Amino acid sequence: MRIPFNGRRQYIWSGVGVDYVIEIWRSGSNWYRKYRSGWLEQGGIIPQATATGDEIINFYAPFSSKPVVIMQRESNSTIDALDHFVRIDTVTNTTFTLRRYYRSGTYYIDHWKAVGQDLKTAHSAKGFSFAGCNAS
């Protein structure tokens, strides 16, 4: 469900102008926020793995180029570091691949967040400049 941001504006000083949220989307623990400047941040929770392997995660809104992806792991294990193995492999503007190690008897949830420029607004934001794109 996409919701235009009609509530109280969250102003952010970007160094080249005042920025604010124009659209918010949320479904359970997954979400994104789009800003007037074209900045996009999104994230979510990936449930506990049941096997070792790769998992492809789709972004909810595409980026104009490869974003920065950050991971955090929540676990009940204190056995050793191998229980906490997670790696981000391939990242594109629409997906990233997560490599997870599963160890029976442990419980963990992976939280992720990605940030970058929104594909739809990166070249149309008025008064903002980005590397490789003059949007003023």
Secondary structure by P-SEA (a helix, b strand, c coil): ccccccccccccccccbbbbbcbbbbccccccccccccbbbbccccccccccbbbbbbbccccccbbbbbbbbbbccccccccbbbbbccccccbbbbbbbbbccccbbbbbcccccccccccccccccccccccc
